[in-house]
Amino acid sequence: MVQQDSDDRKVTTHRLLEMKQSGIKIAALTAYDATMAELLDAAGVDLLLVGDSVAMVMQGLDTTVTVSMETMLYHATLVRRGVSRALVVGDLPFMSYQVNSDEALRNAGRMVKEAGVEAVKLEGGEVIAKTVRRIVDVGIPVMGHLGLTPQSIHKFGTYQVRAREPEEADVLRRDAERLEAAGAFAIVLEKVPHSLAAQVAKDRTVPIIGIGAGSGCDGQILVSHDMLGLYTRFKPRFVRRYGEIAKAMGRAFEDYVHDVRAGEFPNLDESYE
């Protein structure tokens, strides 16, 4: 039986924990502007991540590593304007939190104060646990991210599934435990074996949000442009296309060009006396 969430209260970190405890799956997607955020919020999406994936789906870059803090602040500000219910989480971009905890705290604070997000997301496990604790201790909720961490793509050298080997799986389990102990309110698991993700979700008290990690997680997140068929450079196996918006937009644009060139747009009803 599918557990439905009819609660229309503002989603908070506490509400996400309640959903896990009640067996209600958490639906999360990415957003980068106010118009999309408003549509996602109205559809009942629980968590909107202003992801550094903006680098790829909106800036046309090959990876997420070059996106700047200023870019993330800008897009987070736009998203926040379009949301009334969903929890808004802002990605901290590469090298905005890895240098030292002072800089990490400063940038997390900027996300909350300047952009109005309600939480931030950091990639990594044990190496950033103390930084997570420091950010949480000043009152800023932190979402963790383990498995395939896109900011480390040059280290990995591939987008293949992570933690298939027992040693790496053990590290991931320990990292999830350390992030929870450091105060993270939720953890994203990206592109890891579904059995491992399900076990982590069972072992951890905080919600585990999967992307390419199977149905045993407490919720799912996808890049909106992927699931809508807007971003078409590649399609990961874990993406289900809920629309082919790029094709629909292409047809609309072609029809517009045809009508303009044929003198059929604008007609009299679309003109003024």
C-alpha positions as a Python dict, from the first residue, in 0.01 Angstrom:
ca = {
    (1, 'M'): (0, 0, 0),
    (2, 'V'): (134, 343, -99),
    (3, 'Q'): (167, 582, 193),
    (4, 'Q'): (36, 923, 86),
    (5, 'D'): (123, 1256, 246),
    (6, 'S'): (-180, 1483, 262),
    (7, 'D'): (-8, 1726, 496),
    (8, 'D'): (11, 2068, 331),
    (9, 'R'): (216, 2232, 608),
    (10, 'K'): (552, 2386, 526),
    (11, 'V'): (808, 2107, 488),
    (12, 'T'): (1087, 2125, 745),
    (13, 'T'): (1375, 1899, 839),
    (14, 'H'): (1158, 1769, 1123),
    (15, 'R'): (876, 1692, 878),
    (16, 'L'): (1114, 1487, 664),
    (17, 'L'): (1209, 1283, 969),
    (18, 'E'): (839, 1229, 1044),
    (19, 'M'): (788, 1108, 687),
    (20, 'K'): (1066, 851, 721),
    (21, 'Q'): (926, 729, 1050),
    (22, 'S'): (577, 702, 897),
    (23, 'G'): (697, 524, 583),
    (24, 'I'): (599, 814, 356),
    (25, 'K'): (843, 842, 67),
    (26, 'I'): (1005, 1183, 15),
    (27, 'A'): (984, 1331, -335),
    (28, 'A'): (1266, 1569, -422),
    (29, 'L'): (1373, 1742, -744),
    (30, 'T'): (1616, 2012, -850),
    (31, 'A'): (1516, 2370, -931),
    (32, 'Y'): (1708, 2668, -1064),
    (33, 'D'): (1454, 2948, -1117),
    (34, 'A'): (1132, 3087, -971),
    (35, 'T'): (898, 2967, -1246),
    (36, 'M'): (1010, 2605, -1223),
    (37, 'A'): (1017, 2620, -844),
    (38, 'E'): (658, 2741, -833),
    (39, 'L'): (543, 2455, -1056),
    (40, 'L'): (732, 2194, -854),
    (41, 'D'): (604, 2334, -526),
    (42, 'A'): (243, 2333, -647),
    (43, 'A'): (283, 1970, -757),
    (44, 'G'): (365, 1865, -402),
    (45, 'V'): (741, 1810, -428),
    (46, 'D'): (873, 1795, -71),
    (47, 'L'): (1230, 1913, -118),
    (48, 'L'): (1380, 2138, -383),
    (49, 'L'): (1755, 2123, -428),
    (50, 'V'): (1922, 2418, -595),
    (51, 'G'): (2185, 2187, -733),
    (52, 'D'): (2528, 2264, -869),
    (53, 'S'): (2398, 2060, -1163),
    (54, 'V'): (2296, 2406, -1286),
    (55, 'A'): (2646, 2410, -1437),
    (56, 'M'): (2553, 2132, -1677),
    (57, 'V'): (2181, 2173, -1747),
    (58, 'M'): (2170, 2553, -1766),
    (59, 'Q'): (2526, 2675, -1822),
    (60, 'G'): (2621, 2408, -2074),
    (61, 'L'): (2933, 2293, -1888),
    (62, 'D'): (3066, 1938, -1879),
    (63, 'T'): (3093, 1902, -1499),
    (64, 'T'): (2971, 2071, -1182),
    (65, 'V'): (3316, 2164, -1053),
    (66, 'T'): (3347, 2508, -1210),
    (67, 'V'): (3022, 2661, -1085),
    (68, 'S'): (3082, 2955, -851),
    (69, 'M'): (2939, 3049, -514),
    (70, 'E'): (2790, 3363, -668),
    (71, 'T'): (2610, 3156, -931),
    (72, 'M'): (2466, 2927, -666),
    (73, 'L'): (2351, 3222, -456),
    (74, 'Y'): (2182, 3377, -758),
    (75, 'H'): (1987, 3065, -853),
    (76, 'A'): (1898, 2986, -491),
    (77, 'T'): (1752, 3335, -455),
    (78, 'L'): (1533, 3280, -760),
    (79, 'V'): (1410, 2941, -641),
    (80, 'R'): (1322, 3067, -295),
    (81, 'R'): (1090, 3327, -449),
    (82, 'G'): (877, 3057, -608),
    (83, 'V'): (830, 2830, -306),
    (84, 'S'): (580, 2828, -21),
    (85, 'R'): (571, 2463, 96),
    (86, 'A'): (881, 2269, -8),
    (87, 'L'): (1206, 2268, 188),
    (88, 'V'): (1469, 2455, -14),
    (89, 'V'): (1825, 2323, 2),
    (90, 'G'): (2120, 2499, -159),
    (91, 'D'): (2425, 2314, -287),
    (92, 'L'): (2758, 2447, -167),
    (93, 'P'): (2980, 2437, -477),
    (94, 'F'): (3325, 2285, -513),
    (95, 'M'): (3591, 2457, -299),
    (96, 'S'): (3337, 2665, -108),
    (97, 'Y'): (3364, 2438, 198),
    (98, 'Q'): (3669, 2216, 152),
    (99, 'V'): (3942, 2471, 237),
    (100, 'N'): (3856, 2512, 605),
    (101, 'S'): (3555, 2518, 835),
    (102, 'D'): (3563, 2897, 867),
    (103, 'E'): (3508, 2940, 495),
    (104, 'A'): (3250, 2662, 491),
    (105, 'L'): (3054, 2828, 770),
    (106, 'R'): (3074, 3166, 600),
    (107, 'N'): (2942, 3030, 270),
    (108, 'A'): (2669, 2827, 436),
    (109, 'G'): (2565, 3143, 617),
    (110, 'R'): (2553, 3335, 291),
    (111, 'M'): (2323, 3072, 144),
    (112, 'V'): (2081, 3115, 433),
    (113, 'K'): (2106, 3493, 480),
    (114, 'E'): (2140, 3613, 122),
    (115, 'A'): (1947, 3350, -74),
    (116, 'G'): (1697, 3245, 192),
    (117, 'V'): (1748, 2869, 166),
    (118, 'E'): (1662, 2657, 467),
    (119, 'A'): (1951, 2410, 445),
    (120, 'V'): (2272, 2343, 256),
    (121, 'K'): (2419, 2030, 97),
    (122, 'L'): (2783, 1918, 112),
    (123, 'E'): (2952, 1624, -57),
    (124, 'G'): (3178, 1383, 133),
    (125, 'G'): (3198, 1173, 448),
    (126, 'E'): (3449, 1159, 728),
    (127, 'V'): (3669, 1430, 578),
    (128, 'I'): (3392, 1691, 615),
    (129, 'A'): (3218, 1556, 928),
    (130, 'K'): (3371, 1820, 1157),
    (131, 'T'): (3271, 2092, 912),
    (132, 'V'): (2916, 1958, 907),
    (133, 'R'): (2907, 1965, 1286),
    (134, 'R'): (3026, 2325, 1297),
    (135, 'I'): (2765, 2441, 1045),
    (136, 'V'): (2487, 2253, 1224),
    (137, 'D'): (2595, 2390, 1562),
    (138, 'V'): (2526, 2748, 1450),
    (139, 'G'): (2174, 2651, 1339),
    (140, 'I'): (2210, 2572, 968),
    (141, 'P'): (2073, 2230, 865),
    (142, 'V'): (2306, 2021, 650),
    (143, 'M'): (2225, 1749, 399),
    (144, 'G'): (2507, 1506, 321),
    (145, 'H'): (2592, 1341, -11),
    (146, 'L'): (2775, 1009, -52),
    (147, 'G'): (2845, 754, -324),
    (148, 'L'): (2909, 913, -661),
    (149, 'T'): (2991, 1271, -564),
    (150, 'P'): (3005, 1477, -885),
    (151, 'Q'): (3242, 1738, -742),
    (152, 'S'): (3503, 1458, -720),
    (153, 'I'): (3459, 1343, -1079),
    (154, 'H'): (3820, 1422, -1170),
    (155, 'K'): (3932, 1201, -880),
    (156, 'F'): (3700, 916, -981),
    (157, 'G'): (3762, 958, -1354),
    (158, 'T'): (3428, 795, -1432),
    (159, 'Y'): (3056, 819, -1357),
    (160, 'Q'): (3032, 445, -1291),
    (161, 'V'): (2851, 300, -989),
    (162, 'R'): (3032, 347, -659),
    (163, 'A'): (3070, 114, -357),
    (164, 'R'): (3035, -215, -542),
    (165, 'E'): (3349, -344, -375),
    (166, 'P'): (3317, -448, -7),
    (167, 'E'): (3587, -205, 110),
    (168, 'E'): (3423, 100, -47),
    (169, 'A'): (3080, -15, 72),
    (170, 'D'): (3213, -33, 428),
    (171, 'V'): (3354, 319, 395),
    (172, 'L'): (3019, 447, 271),
    (173, 'R'): (2834, 289, 563),
    (174, 'R'): (3080, 443, 810),
    (175, 'D'): (3059, 780, 638),
    (176, 'A'): (2679, 776, 661),
    (177, 'E'): (2706, 700, 1031),
    (178, 'R'): (2955, 983, 1081),
    (179, 'L'): (2741, 1233, 892),
    (180, 'E'): (2440, 1144, 1104),
    (181, 'A'): (2649, 1177, 1420),
    (182, 'A'): (2770, 1517, 1299),
    (183, 'G'): (2410, 1635, 1277),
    (184, 'A'): (2316, 1596, 910),
    (185, 'F'): (1936, 1590, 876),
    (186, 'A'): (1941, 1374, 560),
    (187, 'I'): (2187, 1208, 323),
    (188, 'V'): (2179, 1171, -54),
    (189, 'L'): (2313, 842, -187),
    (190, 'E'): (2403, 863, -556),
    (191, 'K'): (2461, 572, -792),
    (192, 'V'): (2531, 294, -544),
    (193, 'P'): (2399, -67, -540),
    (194, 'H'): (2034, -78, -435),
    (195, 'S'): (2094, -340, -166),
    (196, 'L'): (2359, -123, -1),
    (197, 'A'): (2139, 186, -14),
    (198, 'A'): (1846, -4, 138),
    (199, 'Q'): (2068, -125, 422),
    (200, 'V'): (2196, 226, 492),
    (201, 'A'): (1838, 357, 496),
    (202, 'K'): (1747, 85, 745),
    (203, 'D'): (2048, 150, 966),
    (204, 'R'): (2029, 529, 977),
    (205, 'T'): (1775, 737, 1167),
    (206, 'V'): (1784, 1027, 921),
    (207, 'P'): (1618, 1010, 578),
    (208, 'I'): (1825, 859, 298),
    (209, 'I'): (1743, 1014, -39),
    (210, 'G'): (1842, 809, -341),
    (211, 'I'): (1942, 898, -695),
    (212, 'G'): (2031, 586, -886),
    (213, 'A'): (2026, 397, -555),
    (214, 'G'): (1709, 189, -579),
    (215, 'S'): (1368, 195, -416),
    (216, 'G'): (1481, 100, -67),
    (217, 'C'): (1571, 461, 14),
    (218, 'D'): (1340, 688, 213),
    (219, 'G'): (1292, 914, -88),
    (220, 'Q'): (1414, 994, -437),
    (221, 'I'): (1567, 1292, -613),
    (222, 'L'): (1627, 1355, -982),
    (223, 'V'): (1748, 1650, -1185),
    (224, 'S'): (1428, 1809, -1313),
    (225, 'H'): (1573, 1873, -1658),
    (226, 'D'): (1655, 1502, -1686),
    (227, 'M'): (1315, 1367, -1586),
    (228, 'L'): (1140, 1620, -1811),
    (229, 'G'): (1351, 1535, -2113),
    (230, 'L'): (1483, 1890, -2129),
    (231, 'Y'): (1849, 1794, -2091),
    (232, 'T'): (1927, 1557, -2374),
    (233, 'R'): (2308, 1532, -2391),
    (234, 'F'): (2287, 1198, -2213),
    (235, 'K'): (2034, 992, -2017),
    (236, 'P'): (2157, 798, -1713),
    (237, 'R'): (2003, 455, -1660),
    (238, 'F'): (1844, 568, -1333),
    (239, 'V'): (1648, 853, -1496),
    (240, 'R'): (1284, 788, -1581),
    (241, 'R'): (1157, 1036, -1840),
    (242, 'Y'): (822, 1173, -1727),
    (243, 'G'): (805, 1402, -2029),
    (244, 'E'): (975, 1485, -2355),
    (245, 'I'): (961, 1860, -2312),
    (246, 'A'): (1255, 1935, -2541),
    (247, 'K'): (1071, 1773, -2830),
    (248, 'A'): (749, 1963, -2752),
    (249, 'M'): (939, 2291, -2726),
    (250, 'G'): (1118, 2221, -3052),
    (251, 'R'): (788, 2169, -3232),
    (252, 'A'): (646, 2490, -3083),
    (253, 'F'): (950, 2691, -3190),
    (254, 'E'): (933, 2548, -3543),
    (255, 'D'): (562, 2634, -3566),
    (256, 'Y'): (638, 2989, -3454),
    (257, 'V'): (910, 3033, -3717),
    (258, 'H'): (676, 2897, -3984),
    (259, 'D'): (390, 3129, -3887),
    (260, 'V'): (612, 3439, -3875),
    (261, 'R'): (765, 3370, -4214),
    (262, 'A'): (427, 3288, -4367),
    (263, 'G'): (277, 3611, -4234),
    (264, 'E'): (27, 3411, -4027),
    (265, 'F'): (145, 3557, -3698),
    (266, 'P'): (21, 3793, -3571),
    (267, 'N'): (-335, 3785, -3705),
    (268, 'L'): (-593, 4061, -3657),
    (269, 'D'): (-706, 3927, -3320),
    (270, 'E'): (-345, 3950, -3202),
    (271, 'S'): (-305, 4309, -3322),
    (272, 'Y'): (-434, 4650, -3208),
    (273, 'E'): (-642, 4915, -3384),
}
